[in-house]
Amino acid sequence: MSNGCDATPGVRAAVTALPEQLLSPPYELRTEMNWIDFSGTANPLGTPPSFIRAMQAALAAGELNYSPDREAHTLRSVLARQHGLPVESFLVGSTVGDMVRAVAQTYQPCTVGVAVPGPVEYALAAGNAGHRVVEITSPAGFVMPDPAAAARHGVSFDAAVLANPGYPTSRLLPLPTLLAYLDACTWVVVDERSIELTLGGESMVGLVKEHRNLVVVRSLCEPYAMPGIPISYCVAHPDTIAQIARFYDSSGVPMFAEVLGELALAEREHLERTREFLDSEIPWMQCMLSLVPGIDIFPAEANYVMCAFDHGPDLDLGVASTEELAARLQLAGFLIRKLQGTPGLANGKYFCVAVRTREDNEKLIAALREIIAGC
């Protein structure tokens, strides 16, 4: 029987469920494109102008001539003031996946439960660190089951990687559910990269004081709309961070982590404006998508809506599948995220749509109606 590695002897088996890669054409082509991108999850109000000015000034001042501060002293001190925790409670790196790997490689191999549907990077991070990965499947409503419910379905684990909010499900992680995981697991990672872009979502960072087995991963990329400059960090009890740091070289800390350190605290008003906007725009987007024939939506609590396209036998629609719908939208100038291959989603009918500005959202809804219903 093939083990998935026959072509190259000695290479370990990899995760087989690989979701669609986001479109990222060469730089010289991106400047000529006018697509409206609904496939990402960044802040719809964009990057704060102060961030852009600070990065331009740093480049002009020759900061690229220096190696980044691997300890990220400035950013960590800002995060400490922001969260009311010791500086030693923070570890800075690049991507969220990088941070999850940093945690996973700290602990002895065990069985790690990974929330699905979810990003494939969770399973890759745990699996590449030597852990056995099992999927924690959400029920039809995509609310995360607690460990007892998972056990009743034959899924047991020693540690877990969760998300608050989940992607692409757009559901927040209930506090009682997390507490149940903390009681049941040796260690728990919670991905909170989009927590600032939710309908009243509360961070779990405050729990790290009492729960040494909790690591919360945050990011500057989504809330400040800069996915091209990955800056993420772990928050945990100082003793836990010290353990993780023993196995993490911090070589991925970007130069801009220092440049944007103080601004991350000064620009909290930007996030408050974003929350006010999303409080009305997320419900509006759900409502308008649900009115398009053939599209079913799932309850959203973050700035993206998970949808399914169902070309039923009784519907006379302009497209027959999500694949065709995405292709037609791209021709019309819109990008959406197809979810085919995403762990936990069995077929190709699912897709995800980000919440952007009202003007862009209205353009997408109009395009969907024209393509699907011809109206």
Sequence and secondary structure as in RCSB ss.txt:
>XXXX:A:sequence
MSNGCDATPGVRAAVTALPEQLLSPPYELRTEMNWIDFSGTANPLGTPPSFIRAMQAALAAGELNYSPDREAHTL
RSVLARQHGLPVESFLVGSTVGDMVRAVAQTYQPCTVGVAVPGPVEYALAAGNAGHRVVEITSPAGFVMPDPAAA
ARHGVSFDAAVLANPGYPTSRLLPLPTLLAYLDACTWVVVDERSIELTLGGESMVGLVKEHRNLVVVRSLCEPYA
MPGIPISYCVAHPDTIAQIARFYDSSGVPMFAEVLGELALAEREHLERTREFLDSEIPWMQCMLSLVPGIDIFPA
EANYVMCAFDHGPDLDLGVASTEELAARLQLAGFLIRKLQGTPGLANGKYFCVAVRTREDNEKLIAALREIIAGC
>XXXX:A:secstr
   S TTSTT                HHHHTT   EE S  S TT   HHHHHHHHHHHHTTGGGS   TT HHH
HHHHHHHHT  GGGEEEES HHHHHHHHHTTS S EEEEEESS HHHHHHHHHTT EEEEEE  TT     HHHH
HHTT   SEEEEESS TTT     HHHHHHHHHH SEEEEE TTGGGBSS   SGGGGGT TTEEEEEESTTTTT
 TTS  EEEE  HHHHHHHHTT   TT  THHHHTHHHHHHTHHHHHHHHHHHHHHHHHHHHHHHTSTTEEE   
SBSEEEEEE   TT   S SSHHHHHHHHHHHTEE EE TT TT  STTEEEEE   HHHHHHHHHHHIIIII  
